[in-house]
Amino acid sequence: MDNKYTRREALELGLGAVALAASGTAIATAQTANKAVPGGGNPAPALSEFNKYGEDLETALLLRTSPIAVKMLEKEADIPKEAFRPKRDGGYHIAQCQAFGMSRREGKTVAMLKEDHWCPTALMSYGMVETPASMSKLGESFMRFEVGKYIGILTAPLKKASFTPDVVLVYLNPAQLRGLTMPLMYSGASEISTHLFLPSCAHCVVNPMKTGKYAVVLPDPGEYQRALTQEEEVIFAAPQGKMAGLMAGLRGGGRMYSHRDQYMSMLPDFEQPQFYKDLFKGWGLDSK
């Protein structure tokens, strides 16, 4: 498809084919630039760039809450001084989804070690405990890290995180999800996995890290009951290695994917983009 149509016309098409193609090229370029090299590999974007990603996502998608930087902890020395540790600092336990909520709503850096957790699925999926035989059937339904590999999980608002994330989580509604993922139509649609069943705390962290794919995750009942996740919210998870390409696609679409610049209208015989008219004329249909 040639580029003779404006982005406004592409926006009115809905699929935005012209800008999508341009964004697909931007994504491919960014992903290639960050592709691992045998025996070495390129470094992840600088921490300041990840912080900028957080700001840009909030602004472009009109997010209600901050995207979350997530890092799996291998040793206690990796925990930043500013991190809140529920059991040590608050004298209580919380579920992992509640820690996500504290980071995205309250702006807190939260470190969750084994003693801080109050929900079994996060402990099992993050490999902090052995999965008992009585839970084996449930355990087979979600990916888990090797037991003992990590001692905990660290979360913070992406825009001010003091650490480079392993995964970025974005809580958003379907319209915002569409704006974020549309640039992937031509370059990364096969790189998105979907998870509809519990536990969402596993699917949105373990799966992206182990597969290297994006994940769209339906929050599980615990998210609603205990972490105040809104009914219209879903979780989009991006592994570290995919963030540069994701943001290149979002930025490459310009206003088209910003969400804040989209509009709604309910008009019959609305003004068609030129390529609509060309298609309709070719089919022998009215275009005026």
C-alpha positions in Angstrom: 0.0 0.0 0.0 1.4 3.4 -0.9 1.6 6.4 1.5 -0.6 8.9 -0.4 -3.2 9.0 2.4 -2.9 11.1 5.5 -2.8 9.8 9.0 -6.2 11.3 9.6 -7.6 9.2 6.8 -5.8 6.2 8.2 -7.3 6.9 11.6 -10.8 7.0 10.1 -10.2 3.6 8.5 -10.0 2.2 11.9 -7.2 -0.3 11.2 -4.9 2.6 10.2 -3.1 0.6 7.5 -0.7 3.4 6.5 0.5 4.3 9.9 0.4 0.7 11.0 2.9 -0.2 8.2 5.2 2.7 9.2 4.9 1.7 12.9 5.7 -1.9 12.0 8.9 -0.8 10.3 9.8 1.2 13.4 9.2 -1.8 15.6 11.2 -4.1 13.5 14.1 -1.7 13.4 14.0 -1.2 17.2 13.7 -5.0 17.9 16.6 -5.7 15.5 18.7 -3.1 17.3 18.1 -4.8 20.6 18.4 -8.4 19.3 20.8 -10.5 21.3 24.1 -11.2 19.6 25.6 -14.7 20.0 28.2 -14.6 22.7 27.3 -11.1 23.7 24.1 -9.1 23.0 23.2 -5.5 23.1 22.5 -3.8 26.4 18.9 -3.0 27.5 17.8 0.7 27.1 19.2 2.9 29.9 17.2 3.2 33.1 16.4 6.8 32.2 14.8 5.5 28.9 12.6 3.1 30.8 11.5 6.0 33.1 10.7 8.0 30.0 8.7 5.0 28.7 6.6 5.2 31.8 5.8 8.9 31.3 5.0 8.4 27.6 2.7 5.5 28.2 0.7 7.4 30.8 0.4 10.5 28.5 -0.3 8.8 25.2 -2.8 6.2 26.5 -4.4 8.4 29.2 -3.7 5.8 31.8 -5.4 6.0 35.2 -2.5 4.4 37.0 1.2 4.2 36.4 2.8 1.3 34.4 4.7 -0.9 36.7 8.4 -1.9 36.6 8.9 -5.5 37.8 12.2 -7.1 38.7 12.7 -10.6 40.1 15.2 -10.5 43.0 18.1 -13.0 43.2 19.6 -11.6 46.4 18.7 -9.2 49.2 21.4 -6.8 48.1 19.3 -6.1 45.0 16.6 -4.4 47.1 16.8 -0.6 46.9 16.8 1.3 50.1 13.5 3.0 49.4 11.6 -0.2 49.0 8.7 -0.9 51.3 8.7 -4.5 52.8 5.3 -5.3 54.1 6.2 -7.6 56.9 9.3 -5.8 58.1 8.1 -2.2 57.6 4.3 -2.5 58.0 4.0 -5.6 60.3 1.5 -7.2 57.9 1.2 -9.4 54.8 -0.3 -8.6 51.4 -1.0 -10.5 48.2 1.2 -9.8 45.1 -1.7 -8.1 43.3 -2.0 -5.7 46.2 1.7 -4.9 45.8 1.1 -4.2 42.2 -1.7 -1.9 43.3 0.5 0.0 45.7 3.1 0.6 43.0 0.7 1.7 40.3 -1.6 3.8 42.5 0.4 5.0 45.4 3.8 5.3 43.7 5.5 2.9 46.1 8.5 0.7 45.5 7.6 -2.6 47.1 9.8 -5.6 47.7 7.9 -8.9 48.3 10.0 -11.7 49.8 8.5 -15.0 50.9 7.5 -13.8 54.4 5.5 -10.9 52.9 3.1 -12.9 50.8 -0.5 -13.8 51.8 -1.6 -15.6 48.7 -0.2 -19.1 47.7 -0.2 -18.8 43.9 2.4 -16.1 43.7 4.7 -18.0 46.0 4.4 -21.1 43.9 4.7 -19.4 40.5 7.7 -17.3 41.5 9.5 -20.4 42.8 9.7 -19.3 46.4 8.1 -22.5 47.6 7.6 -26.1 46.4 4.2 -26.8 44.9 2.6 -29.4 47.1 1.0 -32.5 45.6 -2.4 -31.3 46.6 -2.0 -28.3 44.3 -0.3 -30.2 41.4 -3.3 -29.9 39.0 -3.6 -26.1 39.5 0.2 -25.8 39.3 0.1 -27.4 35.9 -2.1 -24.6 34.6 0.6 -21.9 34.9 4.3 -21.4 34.3 6.6 -21.3 37.3 10.2 -20.3 37.9 12.6 -22.9 39.2 12.4 -23.2 43.0 15.1 -21.2 44.7 16.1 -19.1 41.7 14.6 -15.9 43.1 14.1 -14.8 46.7 11.5 -12.2 45.9 9.9 -9.7 43.5 10.3 -5.9 43.3 7.8 -3.4 41.8 7.7 0.3 41.3 6.1 2.9 39.1 8.0 2.7 35.8 8.4 6.4 35.5 10.5 6.6 38.7 11.8 3.1 39.2 15.4 3.0 40.4 16.1 -0.3 38.7 15.9 -1.8 35.2 12.7 -4.0 34.9 12.5 -7.5 33.8 8.9 -6.9 32.8 6.6 -3.9 32.4 3.0 -4.2 33.4 0.3 -1.8 32.1 -3.2 -1.9 33.6 -5.5 -0.4 30.9 -9.0 -0.7 29.3 -9.7 -2.3 25.9 -9.6 1.0 24.0 -6.2 1.8 25.5 -5.0 -1.8 24.8 -6.0 -1.3 21.2 -4.0 1.9 20.9 -1.0 0.2 22.4 -1.1 -3.0 20.4 -2.3 -1.9 16.9 1.2 -1.1 15.8 2.1 -4.7 16.4 -0.4 -5.8 13.7 2.2 -6.1 11.0 5.3 -6.9 13.1 4.4 -8.7 16.3 0.9 -10.0 16.5 2.3 -13.6 16.9 4.3 -12.3 19.8 1.3 -11.7 22.0 -0.1 -14.5 24.2 -3.5 -14.3 26.0 -4.3 -15.6 29.4 -7.9 -15.7 30.6 -7.6 -17.9 33.7 -6.0 -17.5 37.1 -3.4 -16.8 38.4 -2.9 -13.4 36.8 0.1 -12.6 39.0 1.9 -15.6 37.4 0.9 -15.1 33.8 1.9 -11.4 33.7 5.4 -11.9 35.1 6.6 -15.5 34.6 5.3 -16.0 31.1 6.9 -12.9 29.5 10.2 -13.6 31.2 10.3 -17.3 30.1 8.9 -16.9 26.6 10.0 -13.4 25.7 6.5 -12.6 24.4 4.0 -9.9 25.3 1.1 -11.1 27.4 -2.5 -9.9 27.7 -3.9 -11.1 31.0 -7.4 -11.0 32.4 -7.1 -10.1 36.1 -8.2 -12.9 38.3 -10.9 -12.7 41.1 -8.3 -11.8 43.7 -7.3 -8.7 41.7 -10.9 -7.4 42.0 -11.6 -8.5 45.5 -8.3 -7.6 47.2 -6.4 -5.2 44.9 -9.2 -3.0 43.7 -8.6 -3.6 40.1 -11.4 -2.1 38.0 -13.9 -4.2 36.1 -12.8 -2.9 32.7 -9.1 -3.2 33.3 -6.8 -5.9 31.7 -3.1 -6.3 32.1 -0.6 -5.9 29.3 2.8 -7.3 30.1 6.0 -6.6 28.1 9.3 -8.3 28.7 12.4 -6.1 28.9 13.6 -7.0 25.4 10.4 -6.0 23.8 10.0 -2.5 25.3 12.1 -0.6 22.8 10.1 -2.1 19.9 6.8 -1.5 21.6 7.5 2.1 22.3 8.9 2.7 18.8 5.5 1.4 17.4 3.5 3.6 19.7 5.6 6.7 18.9 5.7 5.8 15.2 2.0 6.1 14.9 2.1 9.7 16.1 -1.3 11.0 17.2 -3.0 8.0 15.7 -2.3 5.7 18.7 -2.2 8.3 21.4 -5.8 7.5 22.5 -6.2 11.0 23.9 -6.6 12.3 20.3 -9.1 9.8 19.2 -12.7 10.8 18.8 -16.1 9.2 18.4 -18.9 10.2 16.0 -22.1 8.5 15.0 -22.9 9.8 11.5 -24.4 8.1 8.5 -22.6 8.7 5.3 -19.6 9.9 7.2 -16.8 11.4 5.1 -14.8 8.6 3.7 -11.0 8.5 3.5 -9.9 8.5 -0.2 -8.9 4.9 -0.2 -12.4 4.0 1.1 -13.7 5.8 -1.9 -11.3 4.0 -4.3 -12.3 0.6 -2.9 -16.0 1.4 -3.1 -15.7 2.7 -6.6 -13.9 -0.5 -7.6 -16.7 -2.6 -6.1 -19.4 -0.5 -7.9 -20.7 0.9 -4.6 -21.8 4.4 -3.7 -19.0 6.6 -2.2 -20.8 10.0 -2.2 
